[in-house]
Amino acid sequence: MGQVITFYSYKGGVGRTMALANIATLLVQWGHKVLLVDWDLEAPGLEFYFQDFINVQAVTQQRGLVDLLVDAERDPDDSFSSAAVNWQDMVVEIAVPDARERIHLITAGRRDQSGSYFDRVTQLDWASFYEKKGGFLIERLRSEWKKNYDYVLVDSRTGITDIGGICTIQLPDVLVLLFTSTEQSLKGIVEVASKANAARRELPFDRYSLNCLPVPSRFDSNEEFTISRQWLQRFAEALKDIYDDWLPRSIDRRQFLEVTKIPYSSYFSFGEKLPVIEQGTTDPTGLGYAYENIATILSDKFESVEELLSNRDGLVAEQLPPTSQARIFIAHSSTDKALVLDLYDRLKEAGYRPWLDYKDLLPGQSLPQEIEKAIDHSDVILVCLSSRSMESFDHGYVTEELKIVLNKYAERPRKELHLVPIRFDDFSVPNFDQAEYGVNLRHIQWMDYWVEGSFKQLIRVIEWTTRENQ
């Protein structure tokens, strides 16, 4: 199930839409399915950030969000079951460089020379819309989008408006709050975050708590260093309640603001640009680098934010799609069948080629022969054990599979084949007789799979191993 992320700013001119477009570009480059929805109906134009990849004039002639909403309001069927609410026909596909997936975009609506677009916007009666159970239509759209995409990025109207309320209260799982170094901008997003969380508790729909990510934008720390330090301190104090919901107490809020602020760039202040493509993401002072930090927090779902300070490049690397299609042999005991099947599925979903007897052994095939063949074609061996499977070891019973695997590993050059022993729970590793098994697993570092973040660590090991073997 995907996430809906609303990009909101209390004041205009903070670079909200630019941030959304660049972060969307990074997310599709990382292999995610992304839908953009231009909900800034009074000031539409999200498509202009992709003008190098689409025909903007043609795109603005297509039906979009306001057309769907106005037609739904006029529809006599309160169930909104007619073709008027078929959003799939409105999707614009955008191919950006170095991306496995295409960005999908629903524009604000059809705009032609007649000016009918703005007539439709002003005619939209939100009170009437919700009287006709329009809230359930919004909920239906939200549910369908989350089923079809990993991330739905919503560009919201500024200020306190009906549209802003939909985008900040009903729609999002995450609220990205962009603001500048002014009291209006700062206090505005703090107030909106507070009201959004309170209003969500009154919704007739189930909702988890709303994570809010404050993002200082157009922040110039080069020209006025002292003043910029003072503003960062002001931000840290004003945003305490927002950060307390998800930021570990061990992290200094001001330090975290340093890595989540978007710097001011005079060059990128002209026109609609994508610095993540034009500039890249390697310059720590650049906009692309800053957008990558924010995209990483969202892609990582706020789980390891402390690593943005201590291991930034490693955390970013974990968000990237696997660069290899490593072949992975999974050795195990039948007592751990459920655990290894789950591991197999996760590796498969990550783009690797795991081998597991339950999944890959065909009727009539010889288990020992197929094990040897699979190992010969593998890049990584995972030896998976638990306290339950080790009970048989303690009584002198070890599967023939494990003996074959470890002896086969001992025969191969270390550069060609990497072995990772995995503990599914806490137990003491026994002393494997090297003469019998070919290798003593006590002499190899084990991975504790029950520890949070272990699968990400495993991916990192697989990727490192594959690069070393090339």
C-alpha positions as CSV (number, residue, x, y, z in Angstrom):
1,M,0.0,0.0,0.0
2,G,1.4,3.4,-1.1
3,Q,1.7,6.7,0.8
4,V,0.0,10.0,0.0
5,I,2.4,12.9,0.7
6,T,1.2,16.4,0.5
7,F,3.6,19.3,-0.2
8,Y,2.2,22.4,1.5
9,S,3.3,26.0,2.2
10,Y,1.5,28.7,4.1
11,K,2.9,31.4,1.8
12,G,3.7,31.2,-1.9
13,G,7.2,31.6,-3.5
14,V,8.9,29.0,-1.3
15,G,9.7,26.5,-4.0
16,R,7.1,23.9,-3.0
17,T,6.2,22.7,-6.5
18,M,9.9,22.6,-7.5
19,A,10.7,20.5,-4.5
20,L,7.8,18.1,-5.3
21,A,8.9,17.7,-8.9
22,N,12.5,17.0,-8.1
23,I,11.7,14.5,-5.3
24,A,9.3,12.7,-7.6
25,T,12.1,12.5,-10.2
26,L,14.4,10.9,-7.6
27,L,11.7,8.4,-6.4
28,V,11.1,7.1,-10.0
29,Q,14.8,6.9,-10.5
30,W,14.9,4.7,-7.4
31,G,12.4,2.3,-9.0
32,H,9.2,3.6,-7.3
33,K,5.8,4.1,-8.9
34,V,4.9,7.7,-8.4
35,L,1.7,9.7,-9.1
36,L,1.7,13.5,-9.0
37,V,-1.6,15.4,-8.5
38,D,-1.7,19.1,-9.1
39,W,-4.2,20.2,-6.5
40,D,-3.2,23.9,-6.7
41,L,-6.2,24.6,-8.7
42,E,-6.0,28.4,-8.5
43,A,-2.3,28.5,-9.7
44,P,-1.8,25.3,-11.8
45,G,1.3,24.4,-13.7
46,L,3.1,21.4,-12.2
47,E,3.6,20.0,-15.8
48,F,6.0,22.9,-16.6
49,Y,8.8,21.3,-14.6
50,F,8.8,18.4,-17.1
51,Q,8.6,20.5,-20.2
52,D,11.8,18.9,-21.6
53,F,10.0,15.5,-21.6
54,I,6.4,16.2,-22.6
55,N,4.4,18.5,-24.9
56,V,3.1,20.9,-22.3
57,Q,0.5,22.5,-24.7
58,A,-1.0,19.1,-25.5
59,V,-1.0,18.1,-21.8
60,T,-2.9,21.2,-20.7
61,Q,-5.7,20.3,-23.2
62,Q,-6.4,17.1,-21.4
63,R,-9.0,16.6,-18.7
64,G,-7.7,16.9,-15.2
65,L,-8.6,17.1,-11.5
66,V,-11.0,20.1,-11.6
67,D,-12.9,18.5,-14.5
68,L,-13.3,15.3,-12.5
69,L,-14.5,17.2,-9.4
70,V,-16.9,19.5,-11.2
71,D,-18.4,16.6,-13.2
72,A,-18.8,14.6,-10.0
73,E,-20.5,17.4,-8.2
74,R,-23.0,17.7,-11.1
75,D,-23.5,13.9,-11.3
76,P,-27.0,12.9,-9.9
77,D,-25.5,9.6,-8.7
78,D,-24.3,10.2,-5.2
79,S,-22.2,7.0,-5.4
80,F,-19.9,8.6,-7.9
81,S,-19.9,5.5,-10.0
82,S,-20.1,7.1,-13.4
83,A,-17.3,7.5,-16.0
84,A,-17.0,11.1,-14.8
85,V,-14.7,10.0,-12.0
86,N,-12.5,7.8,-14.1
87,W,-9.1,9.3,-13.1
88,Q,-7.1,6.7,-15.0
89,D,-7.9,8.3,-18.4
90,M,-6.5,11.6,-17.1
91,V,-3.0,10.3,-16.4
92,V,-0.1,11.8,-18.3
93,E,3.0,9.6,-18.4
94,I,6.5,11.3,-18.2
95,A,9.7,9.5,-18.9
96,V,12.6,11.2,-17.1
97,P,16.3,10.1,-17.5
98,D,17.7,7.1,-15.7
99,A,14.3,6.0,-14.4
100,R,12.9,2.5,-14.4
101,E,9.4,3.8,-14.0
102,R,7.5,6.7,-15.6
103,I,6.1,9.6,-13.5
104,H,2.3,9.7,-13.7
105,L,0.7,13.1,-13.5
106,I,-2.9,14.3,-13.1
107,T,-2.9,17.9,-14.1
108,A,-5.2,20.5,-12.5
109,G,-7.4,20.4,-15.5
110,R,-8.0,21.3,-19.1
111,R,-6.9,24.9,-19.9
112,D,-7.6,26.5,-23.3
113,Q,-7.9,30.0,-24.7
114,S,-11.6,30.3,-23.7
115,G,-10.8,30.7,-20.0
116,S,-13.3,28.0,-19.1
117,Y,-10.8,26.4,-16.7
118,F,-11.0,29.2,-14.2
119,D,-14.8,29.4,-14.6
120,R,-14.9,25.7,-13.6
121,V,-12.7,26.4,-10.6
122,T,-14.9,29.3,-9.3
123,Q,-18.0,27.3,-10.0
124,L,-16.9,24.4,-7.8
125,D,-19.0,24.6,-4.6
126,W,-17.2,22.8,-1.9
127,A,-20.2,22.9,0.5
128,S,-22.4,21.3,-2.1
129,F,-19.7,18.9,-3.0
130,Y,-19.4,17.6,0.6
131,E,-23.2,17.6,1.0
132,K,-23.3,15.1,-1.9
133,K,-20.9,12.9,0.0
134,G,-17.9,14.3,-1.9
135,G,-15.7,13.3,1.0
136,F,-16.3,9.7,0.1
137,L,-15.2,10.4,-3.5
138,I,-12.0,11.9,-2.2
139,E,-11.6,8.8,0.0
140,R,-12.2,6.5,-3.0
141,L,-9.6,8.4,-5.1
142,R,-7.1,8.2,-2.2
143,S,-7.7,4.5,-1.8
144,E,-7.3,3.7,-5.5
145,W,-4.2,5.9,-5.8
146,K,-2.5,4.2,-2.8
147,K,-3.3,0.7,-4.3
148,N,-1.7,1.7,-7.7
149,Y,1.3,3.7,-6.6
150,D,4.2,3.6,-4.1
151,Y,4.0,7.4,-3.6
152,V,1.3,9.9,-4.4
153,L,2.7,13.4,-4.2
154,V,0.0,16.2,-3.9
155,D,0.8,19.8,-4.7
156,S,-1.5,21.7,-2.4
157,R,-2.8,25.3,-2.5
158,T,-1.2,27.8,-0.1
159,G,-2.9,29.4,2.9
160,I,-6.0,28.3,4.7
161,T,-8.5,27.2,2.1
162,D,-11.0,24.4,1.5
163,I,-8.6,22.8,-1.0
164,G,-5.8,23.2,1.5
165,G,-7.9,21.4,4.1
166,I,-8.5,18.4,1.8
167,C,-4.8,18.2,1.0
168,T,-3.6,18.6,4.6
169,I,-6.3,16.8,6.5
170,Q,-8.1,14.1,4.5
171,L,-5.6,13.0,1.9
172,P,-2.1,12.7,3.4
173,D,-0.2,10.1,5.3
174,V,2.8,12.6,5.4
175,L,2.8,16.4,5.3
176,V,5.9,18.1,3.9
177,L,5.8,21.7,5.2
178,L,7.9,24.1,3.2
179,F,8.6,27.6,4.7
180,T,11.0,30.5,4.5
181,S,12.8,32.6,7.1
182,T,9.8,34.8,8.0
183,E,7.6,34.6,11.0
184,Q,4.4,34.4,8.8
185,S,5.7,31.4,6.9
186,L,7.0,29.6,10.0
187,K,4.0,30.2,12.3
188,G,1.7,29.4,9.4
189,I,3.0,25.9,8.9
190,V,3.2,25.2,12.6
191,E,-0.5,26.2,13.0
192,V,-1.5,24.1,9.9
193,A,0.3,21.0,11.3
194,S,-1.5,21.4,14.6
195,K,-4.9,21.9,13.1
196,A,-4.5,19.1,10.6
197,N,-3.7,16.6,13.3
198,A,-6.6,17.7,15.4
199,A,-9.0,17.7,12.4
200,R,-8.0,14.2,11.3
201,R,-9.3,12.8,14.6
202,E,-12.8,14.0,13.6
203,L,-12.7,12.3,10.2
204,P,-15.2,9.5,9.6
205,F,-12.3,7.5,8.1
206,D,-9.5,5.5,9.8
207,R,-6.2,7.4,9.9
208,Y,-2.8,6.8,11.5
209,S,-1.1,9.8,13.1
210,L,0.2,12.4,10.5
211,N,4.0,12.7,10.2
212,C,5.0,16.3,9.4
213,L,8.3,17.1,7.8
214,P,9.3,20.7,8.1
215,V,11.6,21.9,5.3
216,P,13.3,25.4,5.4
217,S,13.4,26.6,1.8
218,R,15.4,29.2,-0.1
219,F,17.7,29.3,2.9
220,D,20.8,31.5,2.3
221,S,23.6,30.7,4.8
222,N,26.4,32.0,2.7
223,E,25.8,35.7,2.7
224,E,24.5,36.2,6.2
225,F,26.0,33.5,8.3
226,T,25.2,34.9,11.7
227,I,21.6,35.7,10.8
228,S,21.1,32.3,9.3
229,R,22.4,30.6,12.5
230,Q,19.8,32.7,14.5
231,W,17.0,31.6,12.2
232,L,18.0,27.9,12.5
233,Q,17.8,28.2,16.2
234,R,14.4,30.0,15.9
235,F,13.2,27.1,13.7
236,A,14.4,24.5,16.1
237,E,12.4,26.1,19.0
238,A,9.2,26.7,17.0
239,L,9.2,23.2,15.5
240,K,9.8,21.2,18.7
241,D,6.2,19.8,18.9
242,I,6.3,18.6,15.3
243,Y,9.7,16.9,15.7
244,D,8.8,15.3,19.0
245,D,6.3,13.1,17.1
246,W,9.1,11.2,15.2
247,L,12.6,12.6,15.6
248,P,14.7,10.7,18.1
249,R,15.5,12.7,21.2
250,S,19.2,12.0,20.7
251,I,19.2,14.2,17.5
252,D,19.7,17.9,17.9
253,R,16.9,19.6,16.0
254,R,19.2,22.4,14.7
255,Q,21.6,19.8,13.3
256,F,18.8,18.0,11.6
257,L,17.5,21.3,10.1
258,E,21.0,21.7,8.6
259,V,20.6,18.6,6.5
260,T,16.9,19.1,5.5
261,K,17.1,22.8,4.5
262,I,16.9,23.7,0.8
263,P,19.6,26.3,-0.1
264,Y,18.9,29.4,-2.1
265,S,20.3,29.2,-5.7
266,S,20.0,32.3,-7.9
267,Y,20.5,30.2,-11.0
268,F,17.6,27.8,-10.2
269,S,15.3,30.7,-9.1
270,F,14.7,31.4,-12.8
271,G,12.2,29.2,-14.6
272,E,11.0,25.6,-13.8
273,K,14.1,23.4,-13.5
274,L,15.1,19.9,-12.2
275,P,18.4,20.3,-10.5
276,V,18.5,16.6,-9.6
277,I,19.0,16.0,-13.3
278,E,20.8,19.2,-14.4
279,Q,23.1,19.5,-11.4
280,G,23.0,16.0,-9.9
281,T,23.0,15.1,-6.2
282,T,26.7,14.9,-5.3
283,D,27.4,18.5,-4.3
284,P,26.6,18.9,-0.6
285,T,25.9,22.6,-1.2
286,G,23.6,22.0,-4.2
287,L,19.8,21.8,-4.5
288,G,20.0,18.3,-5.8
289,Y,21.8,17.1,-2.7
290,A,19.2,18.7,-0.5
291,Y,16.3,17.2,-2.5
292,E,17.9,13.8,-2.2
293,N,18.1,14.1,1.6
294,I,14.3,14.8,1.8
295,A,13.5,12.1,-0.7
296,T,15.6,9.7,1.4
297,I,13.6,10.5,4.5
298,L,10.3,9.9,2.7
299,S,11.5,6.7,0.9
300,D,12.9,5.4,4.2
301,K,9.5,6.3,5.9
302,F,11.2,8.2,8.7
303,E,12.7,4.9,10.1
304,S,16.4,5.7,10.2
305,V,16.5,9.5,10.2
306,E,19.5,9.6,12.6
307,E,21.6,8.0,9.8
308,L,21.1,11.1,7.7
309,L,23.6,12.7,10.1
310,S,25.9,9.8,10.8
311,N,25.8,7.7,7.6
312,R,24.1,9.8,4.9
313,D,25.5,8.1,1.9
314,G,24.8,4.7,3.3
315,L,21.2,5.6,4.0
316,V,20.8,7.1,0.5
317,A,22.3,3.9,-1.0
318,E,19.7,1.8,0.8
319,Q,16.9,3.6,-1.1
320,L,18.4,2.8,-4.5
321,P,17.2,-0.2,-6.5
322,P,19.6,-3.2,-6.6
323,T,22.2,-2.7,-9.3
324,S,22.7,-6.4,-9.6
325,Q,20.6,-9.5,-10.1
326,A,22.7,-11.5,-7.7
327,R,22.0,-15.3,-7.5
328,I,21.5,-16.3,-3.9
329,F,21.4,-19.8,-2.5
330,I,19.4,-20.2,0.8
331,A,20.5,-23.0,3.0
332,H,18.2,-23.8,5.9
333,S,16.5,-26.4,8.1
334,S,12.9,-27.4,7.5
335,T,12.0,-26.2,11.0
336,D,12.5,-22.6,9.7
337,K,10.4,-23.1,6.5
338,A,8.1,-20.1,7.2
339,L,11.0,-17.7,7.9
340,V,13.0,-18.7,4.8
341,L,10.0,-18.5,2.5
342,D,9.5,-14.9,3.7
343,L,13.2,-14.2,3.1
344,Y,13.0,-15.7,-0.3
345,D,10.0,-13.6,-1.3
346,R,11.6,-10.4,0.0
347,L,14.8,-11.1,-2.0
348,K,12.7,-11.8,-5.1
349,E,10.8,-8.5,-4.7
350,A,14.1,-6.7,-4.4
351,G,15.2,-7.9,-7.8
352,Y,17.5,-10.8,-6.9
353,R,17.5,-14.4,-8.0
354,P,17.3,-16.6,-4.9
355,W,17.3,-20.4,-4.9
356,L,15.3,-22.4,-2.4
357,D,14.4,-26.1,-2.6
358,Y,10.8,-25.5,-1.7
359,K,10.4,-23.1,-4.6
360,D,12.9,-24.2,-7.2
361,L,13.4,-28.0,-6.9
362,L,11.2,-29.9,-9.4
363,P,9.6,-33.4,-8.9
364,G,12.1,-36.1,-9.8
365,Q,15.2,-34.0,-9.4
366,S,18.0,-35.1,-7.1
367,L,18.3,-32.7,-4.1
368,P,22.1,-33.1,-3.7
369,Q,22.8,-32.7,-7.4
370,E,20.5,-29.6,-7.7
371,I,22.1,-28.1,-4.6
372,E,25.6,-28.4,-6.0
373,K,24.4,-27.0,-9.4
374,A,22.6,-24.1,-7.7
375,I,25.7,-23.2,-5.6
376,D,28.0,-23.4,-8.7
377,H,25.8,-20.6,-10.2
378,S,25.4,-18.5,-7.1
379,D,27.1,-15.3,-6.0
380,V,26.0,-15.5,-2.3
381,I,25.1,-18.3,0.1
382,L,22.9,-17.5,3.0
383,V,23.1,-20.1,5.8
384,C,19.9,-19.6,7.9
385,L,19.6,-21.1,11.3
386,S,17.5,-20.7,14.5
387,S,17.5,-22.0,18.0
388,R,14.9,-24.6,16.9
389,S,17.0,-25.8,14.0
390,M,20.1,-25.9,16.2
391,E,18.3,-28.3,18.6
392,S,18.9,-31.0,16.0
393,F,22.6,-30.0,15.7
394,D,22.9,-30.3,19.5
395,H,21.6,-33.9,19.3
396,G,24.0,-34.7,16.5
397,Y,21.7,-34.3,13.5
398,V,22.6,-31.8,10.8
399,T,21.0,-31.8,7.4
400,E,23.0,-33.2,4.5
401,E,22.2,-30.0,2.7
402,L,24.2,-27.9,5.2
403,K,27.2,-30.2,4.8
404,I,27.0,-30.0,1.0
405,V,26.7,-26.3,1.1
406,L,29.6,-25.6,3.4
407,N,32.0,-28.0,1.7
408,K,31.0,-26.5,-1.6
409,Y,31.7,-23.1,-0.3
410,A,35.1,-24.2,1.0
411,E,36.1,-25.4,-2.5
412,R,35.2,-22.1,-4.3
413,P,37.6,-19.0,-4.3
414,R,36.4,-16.4,-1.8
415,K,36.2,-13.7,-4.4
416,E,33.7,-15.8,-6.4
417,L,31.3,-16.8,-3.6
418,H,30.3,-15.0,-0.4
419,L,28.8,-16.7,2.6
420,V,26.5,-14.9,5.1
421,P,25.4,-16.9,8.2
422,I,22.0,-15.7,9.5
423,R,20.5,-16.2,12.9
424,F,16.7,-16.0,13.0
425,D,16.8,-15.6,16.8
426,D,19.4,-15.5,19.6
427,F,21.4,-18.7,20.1
428,S,25.0,-19.7,20.7
429,V,26.8,-20.7,17.5
430,P,28.3,-24.2,17.9
431,N,31.7,-25.2,17.0
432,F,31.5,-26.6,13.4
433,D,34.2,-29.2,12.7
434,Q,36.1,-27.8,9.8
435,A,37.2,-31.2,8.6
436,E,33.6,-32.3,8.4
437,Y,31.9,-29.1,7.2
438,G,34.7,-27.4,5.3
439,V,34.3,-24.2,7.3
440,N,33.8,-23.2,10.9
441,L,30.9,-20.8,11.0
442,R,32.1,-19.5,14.4
443,H,34.9,-17.8,12.5
444,I,32.5,-15.8,10.3
445,Q,30.5,-12.8,11.3
446,W,26.8,-13.7,11.7
447,M,23.8,-11.5,10.8
448,D,21.1,-11.2,13.4
449,Y,18.0,-11.2,11.2
450,W,15.6,-10.4,14.0
451,V,17.2,-7.0,14.6
452,E,15.5,-4.0,13.0
453,G,17.1,-2.9,9.7
454,S,18.7,-6.3,9.1
455,F,17.2,-6.8,5.7
456,K,18.6,-3.4,4.6
457,Q,21.9,-4.5,5.9
458,L,21.7,-7.8,4.0
459,I,20.9,-5.9,0.7
460,R,24.0,-3.7,1.4
461,V,26.1,-6.9,1.8
462,I,24.8,-8.4,-1.4
463,E,25.4,-5.3,-3.4
464,W,28.9,-4.9,-2.0
465,T,29.7,-8.5,-2.7
466,T,28.5,-8.3,-6.3
467,R,30.6,-5.2,-7.0
468,E,33.7,-7.0,-5.5
469,N,33.1,-10.0,-7.7
470,Q,33.0,-8.0,-10.9
